[in-house]
Amino acid sequence: MNAIWLDADQDTEMDYSVEVTGRPEITGEAGGWALLLRAHGYDEGCFFGACVQPYEAYACTVDSLTCALTLSKGLTKGPREDLESTEITGCAAEAAAPQLWVLSAFAVGDDLGCSIRLPSGARFSVESEDSDYATGAAGISGTGAEIGRASCRERV
């Protein structure tokens, strides 16, 4: 899995939000991209698909093939547990357009959430509570996005 780490501190206990501007893959490849929250268990050589071992993280995943926004937890390579999921209505038509999408995620205490804003202005979101991963880094993963802009900031 390709990954860009926005914060390499796996021991951070801060509450934070992450936002990435990009767009789904339109080349016919699997169309998944994700924001990772509280990722831990990776090593420094784990950049741009070079991860030998999977690591654990919460993930806010946009799948433009199934038109779903999903908040999940587990290993980045292997079985994951879905915490919440919602259908992104109209995503097939919007995925074919060149405009950028905005994917946001937050981790505040046990509260986790994701939202996607489509070029049309439509928004979809999911939220859940979970305390399995109390610390960890933030990142972006997947081949299904052209990253336009990314930011990670502490929430107070």
C-alpha positions in Angstrom: 0.0 0.0 0.0 1.4 3.4 -0.9 1.6 5.8 2.0 2.5 9.4 2.7 3.0 10.1 6.4 1.9 13.5 7.5 3.1 12.9 11.0 5.7 10.2 11.7 5.3 10.3 15.5 3.6 7.0 16.3 3.4 7.9 20.0 1.4 11.1 19.6 -1.5 11.4 21.9 -2.9 14.6 20.4 -6.4 14.9 19.0 -6.2 15.9 15.3 -7.9 16.3 12.0 -6.6 15.6 8.6 -7.8 16.8 5.2 -6.7 15.9 1.7 -7.7 17.3 -1.6 -7.5 14.9 -4.5 -9.6 12.9 -6.9 -10.4 9.3 -7.5 -8.5 7.2 -9.9 -10.2 7.1 -13.3 -7.8 4.7 -15.2 -9.9 1.6 -14.4 -7.7 0.4 -11.5 -9.1 -0.4 -8.1 -10.4 3.0 -6.9 -9.6 3.1 -3.2 -7.8 5.9 -1.3 -7.8 6.6 2.4 -6.8 8.8 5.3 -5.1 6.9 8.1 -5.6 7.8 11.7 -3.5 6.7 14.7 -1.3 4.4 12.5 1.3 2.5 14.4 3.6 -0.4 14.0 5.3 0.7 10.8 9.0 1.4 10.3 10.8 4.4 8.7 11.4 2.4 5.5 7.6 2.2 4.9 7.3 5.0 2.4 5.6 4.8 -1.0 4.6 1.2 -1.0 7.8 -0.2 0.6 6.1 -1.6 3.7 7.3 -5.1 4.4 5.0 -5.7 7.4 1.4 -4.5 7.7 0.6 -2.0 10.5 -2.5 -1.1 12.4 -4.6 2.0 11.8 -8.0 3.5 11.6 -8.8 4.3 8.0 -11.3 6.6 6.3 -11.6 5.0 2.9 -13.3 6.2 -0.3 -14.0 3.4 -2.8 -15.1 4.9 -6.1 -15.9 1.4 -7.5 -18.4 0.5 -4.8 -19.3 4.2 -4.1 -18.8 3.9 -0.4 -17.2 5.9 2.4 -16.0 3.6 5.2 -14.4 4.0 8.6 -12.6 0.9 9.6 -9.8 -0.5 11.8 -7.2 -3.2 11.6 -4.1 -4.1 9.6 -3.4 -2.2 6.4 -2.8 -5.4 4.6 -5.3 -8.1 5.6 -8.7 -8.3 7.3 -10.2 -5.0 8.6 -13.3 -4.4 10.8 -15.8 -1.9 9.4 -16.9 0.5 12.1 -19.3 2.6 9.9 -20.0 2.8 6.2 -22.3 4.9 3.9 -23.1 4.9 0.3 -21.8 7.9 -1.7 -24.7 8.5 -4.1 -23.7 9.9 -7.5 -20.1 9.1 -7.1 -19.7 7.2 -10.4 -20.6 10.3 -12.4 -18.5 12.6 -10.2 -15.5 10.2 -10.4 -15.4 10.6 -14.1 -15.1 14.4 -13.8 -11.7 16.2 -13.3 -12.8 18.2 -10.3 -11.2 17.6 -6.9 -12.8 15.9 -3.9 -12.1 16.7 -0.3 -11.7 13.9 2.2 -11.5 14.8 5.9 -11.0 12.7 9.0 -10.7 13.4 12.8 -9.6 11.6 15.9 -10.6 13.2 19.2 -10.4 10.9 22.2 -12.5 7.9 21.3 -14.5 9.8 18.7 -13.5 9.1 15.1 -15.1 10.4 11.9 -14.8 10.9 8.1 -16.4 13.0 5.5 -16.2 13.4 1.8 -17.2 16.5 -0.2 -17.8 16.0 -3.9 -17.4 18.6 -6.6 -21.2 19.1 -6.7 -21.1 20.1 -3.1 -22.7 16.9 -1.8 -21.3 15.7 1.5 -21.3 12.3 3.1 -20.0 11.4 6.6 -19.6 8.6 9.1 -18.7 8.6 12.8 -17.9 6.0 15.4 -16.4 5.6 18.9 -13.5 3.2 19.4 -10.5 3.1 21.8 -8.3 0.3 20.5 -5.7 2.7 19.1 -5.1 5.6 21.5 -1.9 6.9 19.8 -0.4 7.0 16.3 0.5 8.9 13.2 -1.6 10.3 10.4 -1.2 9.5 6.7 -2.6 9.1 3.3 -2.7 5.8 1.4 -3.8 4.2 -1.8 -3.3 4.4 -5.5 -6.8 5.8 -6.1 -6.0 9.5 -5.6 -4.0 12.2 -7.1 -3.0 14.2 -4.0 -3.6 17.9 -4.4 -3.2 19.2 -0.9 -2.9 17.6 2.5 -2.8 19.0 6.1 -2.8 17.6 9.6 -3.5 19.8 12.6 -4.1 19.4 16.3 -7.7 19.8 17.4 -8.3 21.7 20.7 
